[in-house]
Amino acid sequence: MNTNSIRSHDALMKAFAVAEMVVSTLPETPDSVELGSGDPYSVRLYFHLAPHLVEDFADHHKTTATTRTPFNGDSHSIYTESTVVIDGVTVRAWALTDVASEVVAA
């Protein structure tokens, strides 16, 4: 094994460990947990139609959640995200919701 594959393997294992630790602290399980490739790897947590869980994630990690319309110009959706770096691994929690469901929730 060359040093690049060892470094990549170590980065992947660190991302798995961070994902496990973060998910274990959440009040609800995300709908999906994905590891993004790269060096370092990243973790993405998706909460289906649940921006309040992204806000809970942000509160837990003492950061903020931001909302915006998606980059594709879909004005009928709201994208909520919060990003933190834990042990060198970027962790992003996100949700995509419909404007109509947000109006009903408010």
Steps between C-alpha positions, in 0.01 A plus 500: 500500500647837406491803730218665301270200546585479870422871542176459304405191703570685825290798383212269410513324837508837678189609306321176599592560866379861491175395326438236768571745783279775353206270423516357851444850645198586284147490644374343175675291236567676169325366191839449342865519599751536218876521492640737241816385331818696516787564728366574751169324469182677608172390659156608379187448711165537323180565694198453271259793538640571847687831514439510876737202533768695312445784746531251791829378348623860476398578858673188629823601323469866604468631146217625282277358231450702184210493257485598135334408176689232303762606246285361218255790549218281635310766692258238635761337722703602802846356562612492866856407594753512777867410470758426767849350500550220748844343543599636158190359325240737353148397606204656320140451612238603247132490412300603197142600565212638301407864559135399547588253779710767674205742491272234649758421773526867600 
